[in-house]
Amino acid sequence: MQIGINIAVKGQGGSGPPSNPVNTVPPVISGNASVGSTLTLTSVGSYTGAVPITYTYQWYRGGSTLIVGQTSTTYITQVADVGLQVTCQVNASNAYGGTFVPSNYIIPTLAAPVNTVPPALSYSLRYEGELVTTNNGTWNNSPTSFTYQWYRDATPISGETLNEYTLAAADADTYVSCEVTAINASGSATEPSDAIYIYDYDYGQVYYYNEDTDEDIAILQNQFMLAIKAAGVWAKLDVLCVFRGSGDVNALVDWKRLSEVTNIDCSFDYTEGLRGDASIPAYIDTGFAATAGTNYTQNNASRYFFPYAFDGAGPMDGSIQGGGGSRNKMLLNDSIDHKINQNGTIPLLFTFEYTTTVEPKSIHRTSATDVTLFNGTTSASKTAASTTLSGVNLYILRDTNDYADHTVAAYAMGASMVAENTDFVAAWNTYITAL
């Protein structure tokens, strides 16, 4: 369908008869030659002949190829126009006939793609096994194809050249991103996506179980997890509670069992940990009985107390079982009464004093008779006979009816970790210092 415009012009000069329009000045188009720009018919030209004269328009590429549907005074150039002469033909007509007059031409050119909106990754959990995808972003200059390269930090991941990538164990504690390259006939350009931090699989479940952990803290906790895995600690644990974070759920979660610790009566300080109060009394029930462990057994067992601060004397851990039953406890500044899977009525055959120095404290049973105790990495090896375990929960900041005012930052139980202790302590110190 043609669009008609009536333009009154002066009639032809002289005394001759009226005639159809005769062009004296050609039509003119103008505009940017880059593909995607708008070309405009700025002048229909000049004509002699009888008035009124009506004008219609048709755009062409390559001199003679009609561009279907383009019948206005403007035209947005396309990739198909690259290297070809684009013109606008004006049909000037009056009562006596018409004449078709082409404008000047413009040859569209195609510049290399230019990114206007960076690619963006789509993801949810950010740990091993998850599929992460990227979009292409937004580009000028009509890219005709795209290629992809995934990165782990600044290193290309070999063979990962699709628009999707399945996270691997090697990605833990790195940032993953994808570079998208846009290509057209004139060249190419590359733009990186956003980069996302990747969690270790086990810590990732803790992080997403919590849902409210600040990511800067979560990154440090993830690095702590990786360090204790490398040291062989994680495989030996039955219980690991890290009482630090940005919300209630984070403060209560047991990393190893991925469940909440029960009966929390302590006051919270999310910078420091959980604080006991002997006057309430306040304590933490781990919800873990010595008989419930996969790794913690009668003659192969460890317990760790990670202090933030000590306040007075009192237990770091223990149980509510009194009398002659099996007993577990670590007491501050007590040179005799520490126990791990021992009968409370049998005199202990060792002495060891836990100091008020803020460093991990632990007690380990390596056999039916051998016990090792640590202040940080300073140890003492002693002898005490073990007794059959009973199903009594272990408590933090409580032993029977004795309570403490200490502040606990973490607590752990599992198989004997004498050989791993130095690395465990180092990993903890790195984490707690970074906070």
DANORLIN-V514737 format. One record per pair of residues at least 4 apart in sequence whose ideal C-beta (glycine too) atoms are under 7 Angstrom apart, sorted by the first residue. I is the first residue (numbers start at 1). J is the second residue. Records with the same first field share a line. If there is no record, write none. Layout:
I->J ; J
//
This chain:
1->71
2->56 ; 71
3->56 ; 57 ; 71 ; 72
4->54 ; 56
5->54 ; 55
6->52 ; 54
7->52 ; 53 ; 55
8->51 ; 52
9->47 ; 51 ; 53
11->50 ; 51
12->18 ; 19 ; 48 ; 49 ; 50
18->50 ; 96
19->49 ; 50 ; 96
20->49 ; 94 ; 96 ; 97 ; 98 ; 99
21->47 ; 49 ; 53 ; 92 ; 93 ; 94 ; 98 ; 99
22->47 ; 48 ; 49 ; 99
23->45 ; 47 ; 92 ; 99 ; 101
24->46 ; 47 ; 48
25->45 ; 46
26->45 ; 101 ; 103 ; 104
27->41 ; 43 ; 44 ; 45 ; 88 ; 90 ; 101 ; 103
28->42 ; 43 ; 103 ; 104
29->39 ; 40 ; 41 ; 42 ; 88 ; 103 ; 104 ; 106
30->40 ; 42
31->37 ; 38 ; 39 ; 40 ; 106
32->37
33->106 ; 107 ; 108 ; 109
34->109 ; 111
35->77 ; 78 ; 79 ; 81 ; 82 ; 108 ; 110 ; 141 ; 142
36->76 ; 77 ; 140 ; 141 ; 142
37->77
38->74 ; 76
39->74 ; 75 ; 77 ; 86 ; 106
40->73 ; 74
41->57 ; 73 ; 88 ; 103
44->55 ; 90
45->90 ; 101
47->53 ; 92
49->53 ; 94 ; 96
50->94 ; 95 ; 96
51->94
52->94
53->92 ; 93 ; 94
54->93
55->90 ; 91 ; 92
56->71 ; 91
57->71 ; 72 ; 73 ; 88 ; 90
58->66 ; 71 ; 89
59->67 ; 70 ; 75 ; 86 ; 88
60->64 ; 65 ; 66 ; 67 ; 87 ; 89
61->65 ; 67 ; 80 ; 81 ; 84 ; 86
62->84 ; 85
63->85
70->75
77->81 ; 86 ; 108
79->110 ; 142
81->86 ; 108
82->108 ; 109 ; 110 ; 185
83->107
84->107
85->105 ; 107
86->105 ; 106 ; 108
87->102 ; 103 ; 105
88->103
89->100 ; 101 ; 102
90->101 ; 103
91->98 ; 100
92->98 ; 99 ; 101
93->97 ; 98
110->141 ; 184 ; 185 ; 186
111->141 ; 186
112->141 ; 184 ; 186 ; 187 ; 188 ; 189
113->139 ; 140 ; 141 ; 143 ; 182 ; 184 ; 188 ; 189
114->139 ; 140 ; 141 ; 189
115->137 ; 139 ; 189 ; 191
116->138 ; 139 ; 140
117->137 ; 138
118->137 ; 191 ; 193
119->134 ; 135 ; 136 ; 137 ; 178 ; 180 ; 191 ; 193
120->134 ; 135 ; 193 ; 194
121->132 ; 134 ; 178 ; 193 ; 194 ; 196
122->132 ; 133
123->130 ; 132 ; 196
124->130
125->130 ; 204 ; 208
126->130 ; 196 ; 197 ; 198 ; 199 ; 204
127->167 ; 198 ; 199 ; 200 ; 201 ; 204
128->167 ; 168 ; 169 ; 172 ; 201
129->166 ; 167
130->167
131->164 ; 166
132->164 ; 165 ; 167 ; 176
133->163 ; 164
134->148 ; 163 ; 178 ; 180 ; 193
136->146 ; 180
137->180 ; 191
139->143 ; 182
141->184
142->184
143->182 ; 183 ; 184
144->183 ; 184
145->183
146->180 ; 181 ; 182 ; 183
147->161 ; 181
148->161 ; 162 ; 163 ; 178 ; 180
149->156 ; 161 ; 178 ; 179
150->157 ; 160 ; 165 ; 176 ; 178
151->155 ; 156 ; 157 ; 176 ; 177 ; 179
152->157 ; 170 ; 171 ; 174 ; 176
153->174 ; 175
160->165
167->171 ; 176 ; 198
171->176 ; 198
172->198 ; 199 ; 200 ; 226
173->222 ; 223 ; 226
174->198
175->195 ; 196 ; 197
176->195 ; 196 ; 198
177->192 ; 193 ; 194 ; 195
178->193
179->190 ; 192
180->190 ; 191 ; 193
181->188 ; 190
182->188 ; 189
183->188
197->219
199->203 ; 204 ; 207 ; 222
200->204 ; 222 ; 225 ; 226
202->225
203->207 ; 221 ; 222 ; 225
204->208
205->209 ; 258
206->210 ; 253 ; 255 ; 258
207->213 ; 218
209->253 ; 258
210->245 ; 249 ; 250 ; 253
211->249
212->246 ; 247 ; 249 ; 250
213->217 ; 218 ; 245 ; 246 ; 250
214->218 ; 246
215->219
217->221 ; 245 ; 246
218->222
219->223
220->224 ; 431 ; 434 ; 435
221->225 ; 242
222->226
223->227 ; 431
224->228 ; 427 ; 431
225->229
226->230
227->231 ; 427 ; 430
228->233 ; 234 ; 424 ; 427
229->234
231->420 ; 423 ; 424 ; 427
232->236 ; 420
233->237 ; 417 ; 420 ; 424
236->295 ; 414 ; 415 ; 417
237->256 ; 295 ; 412 ; 414
238->256 ; 288 ; 293 ; 294 ; 295 ; 296 ; 413 ; 414
239->254 ; 256 ; 257 ; 286 ; 288 ; 411 ; 412 ; 413 ; 414
240->254 ; 255 ; 256 ; 412
241->254 ; 255 ; 261 ; 410 ; 411
242->255 ; 410
243->251 ; 273 ; 274 ; 408 ; 409 ; 410
244->270 ; 273 ; 409 ; 435
245->250 ; 251 ; 270
246->250 ; 270
248->252
249->253
251->268 ; 270 ; 274
252->260 ; 261 ; 264
253->260
254->258 ; 259 ; 261
261->284 ; 286 ; 287
262->285 ; 287
263->285
264->284
265->280 ; 282 ; 283
266->274 ; 275 ; 276 ; 277 ; 282 ; 283 ; 284 ; 397
267->275 ; 277
268->274
269->273 ; 275
272->308 ; 309 ; 407 ; 409
273->308 ; 407 ; 408 ; 409
274->284 ; 407 ; 408
275->407
276->282 ; 283 ; 397 ; 403 ; 404 ; 405 ; 406
277->281 ; 282 ; 405
278->314 ; 403 ; 404 ; 405
281->403
282->397 ; 403
283->395 ; 396 ; 397 ; 398 ; 403
284->395 ; 396 ; 397
285->393 ; 395
286->393 ; 394 ; 395 ; 396 ; 411
287->393
288->292 ; 393 ; 394 ; 413
289->391 ; 392 ; 393
290->296 ; 328 ; 341 ; 389 ; 392 ; 394
291->389 ; 390 ; 391
293->297 ; 413
295->414 ; 415
296->301 ; 413 ; 414 ; 415
297->301
298->341 ; 386 ; 388 ; 389
299->365 ; 367 ; 368 ; 386
300->365 ; 415 ; 416
301->340 ; 341 ; 365 ; 415 ; 416
302->362 ; 364 ; 413 ; 414 ; 415 ; 416 ; 417
303->317 ; 328 ; 330 ; 340 ; 362 ; 363 ; 413
304->360 ; 362 ; 411 ; 412
305->316 ; 317 ; 330 ; 361 ; 408 ; 411
306->360 ; 408 ; 409 ; 410 ; 411 ; 428
307->358 ; 361 ; 406 ; 407 ; 408 ; 409
308->358 ; 407 ; 408 ; 409
309->358 ; 406 ; 407
310->332 ; 356 ; 406
311->405 ; 406
312->405
313->332 ; 333
314->332 ; 402 ; 403 ; 404 ; 405 ; 406
315->329 ; 330 ; 331 ; 397 ; 398 ; 399 ; 402 ; 404
316->330 ; 331 ; 332 ; 361 ; 406
317->328 ; 329 ; 330 ; 394 ; 395 ; 396
318->328 ; 329 ; 395 ; 398 ; 399 ; 400
319->327 ; 328 ; 392 ; 393 ; 394 ; 395 ; 399
320->392 ; 395 ; 400
321->325 ; 326 ; 327 ; 390 ; 392
322->400
323->344
324->343 ; 344 ; 345
325->344 ; 390
326->341 ; 342 ; 343 ; 387 ; 388 ; 389 ; 390
327->339 ; 342 ; 344
328->339 ; 340 ; 341 ; 394
329->338 ; 339 ; 399
330->338 ; 354 ; 361 ; 363
331->337 ; 338 ; 399
332->354 ; 356
333->353 ; 354
334->338 ; 353
335->351 ; 352 ; 353
336->348 ; 351
337->348
338->352 ; 363 ; 373
340->363 ; 365 ; 371
341->365 ; 386 ; 387 ; 389
342->346 ; 384 ; 386 ; 387
343->387
346->385
348->384
349->382 ; 383 ; 384
350->371 ; 382 ; 383 ; 384
352->373 ; 380 ; 382
354->361 ; 375
355->375
357->375
359->375 ; 376
360->376 ; 425 ; 428
361->374 ; 375
362->374 ; 421
363->371 ; 373
364->371 ; 372 ; 416 ; 417 ; 418
365->371 ; 386 ; 416
366->370 ; 372 ; 416 ; 418
368->385 ; 386
369->383 ; 385
370->381 ; 383
371->382 ; 383 ; 384
372->379 ; 381 ; 418
373->379 ; 380 ; 382
374->378 ; 379 ; 421
376->425
377->421 ; 422 ; 425
394->413
396->408 ; 411
397->403 ; 404 ; 406 ; 408
398->402 ; 403
409->432
417->421 ; 424
420->424
421->425
422->426
423->427
424->428
425->429
426->430
427->431
428->432
429->433
430->434
431->435
//
